[in-house]
Amino acid sequence: MISKQRGRKKVESPTKSYLAPLVQMGVTSGDWNAVRRYTKAHPSVIPLLPDVCQRIRGEFGSETELALDEYRDPEIDDRYLTLCLRLPNYELDTMDRIERVNRSFENRIKPNTGYLLVTTDFRQAKSHNGV
């Protein structure tokens, strides 16, 4: 558990403590520091992350690859977290199933307190494409 020293007491950073279980679940990121900065600025998203990852694993299976990153819109000042999933095989109902996962948690995010988008880029999971 990552913690900060404040005087003599250890104060755990909730942002970092929520990332450790994600890593243990096999979630990757191109930039964990950007994820930390985003979750620090939008802490209401933090408790959702493990739940959403578990929900995705339940819906799509344990071979699903998950990548958590901060999306930065190149045209306007808009940032949010994306949880991109990659599957060994895609079915016709993949987007419907992703939308079902999105609907299961979207009402838990308060307006103007952050955003998490679950999506896919339709690439195959790396463990199945030799990369």
Backbone hydrogen bonds, N-H to C=O, Kabsch-Sander energy under -0.5 kcal/mol:
donor,donor_aa,acceptor,acceptor_aa,energy
4,K,11,V,-2.3
6,R,4,K,-0.5
6,R,9,K,-2.2
9,K,6,R,-1.4
11,V,4,K,-2.7
11,V,9,K,-0.6
12,E,10,K,-0.6
13,S,2,I,-0.8
17,S,13,S,-2.4
18,Y,14,P,-1.4
19,L,15,T,-0.6
19,L,16,K,-0.7
20,A,16,K,-1.3
22,L,18,Y,-0.7
23,V,19,L,-2.3
24,Q,20,A,-2.2
25,M,21,P,-1.4
26,G,23,V,-1.7
27,V,22,L,-2.5
28,T,66,L,-2.7
35,V,31,D,-1.6
36,R,32,W,-2.7
37,R,33,N,-2.5
38,Y,34,A,-2.4
39,T,35,V,-2.7
40,K,36,R,-2.2
41,A,37,R,-1.9
42,H,38,Y,-1.9
45,V,42,H,-1.8
46,I,43,P,-0.9
48,L,45,V,-1.0
49,L,45,V,-1.1
49,L,46,I,-0.9
51,D,47,P,-0.7
52,V,48,L,-3.1
53,C,49,L,-2.4
54,Q,50,P,-2.4
55,R,51,D,-2.4
56,I,52,V,-2.5
57,R,53,C,-2.4
58,G,54,Q,-2.4
59,E,55,R,-2.2
60,F,56,I,-3.3
61,G,57,R,-2.2
64,T,61,G,-1.3
65,E,86,R,-2.6
67,A,84,C,-2.3
68,L,28,T,-3.1
69,D,67,A,-0.5
69,D,82,T,-2.4
71,Y,69,D,-0.6
71,Y,80,Y,-3.8
73,D,71,Y,-0.5
73,D,78,D,-2.8
78,D,76,I,-1.9
80,Y,71,Y,-1.6
81,L,115,Y,-2.0
82,T,69,D,-3.3
83,L,117,L,-3.1
84,C,67,A,-2.8
84,C,82,T,-0.7
85,L,119,T,-2.6
86,R,65,E,-2.3
87,L,123,R,-0.7
94,T,91,E,-1.5
97,R,93,D,-2.4
98,I,94,T,-2.3
99,E,95,M,-2.6
100,R,96,D,-1.9
101,V,97,R,-1.8
102,N,98,I,-2.6
103,R,99,E,-2.7
104,S,100,R,-1.2
105,F,101,V,-0.6
105,F,102,N,-1.3
106,E,102,N,-1.9
108,R,105,F,-2.3
109,I,106,E,-1.0
110,K,108,R,-0.6
113,T,110,K,-1.6
113,T,114,G,-0.5
117,L,81,L,-2.7
118,V,116,L,-0.5
119,T,83,L,-2.0
119,T,117,L,-0.6
121,D,85,L,-0.6
125,A,87,L,-1.2
128,H,125,A,-2.5
129,N,126,K,-1.1
130,G,126,K,-0.8
131,V,126,K,-0.7
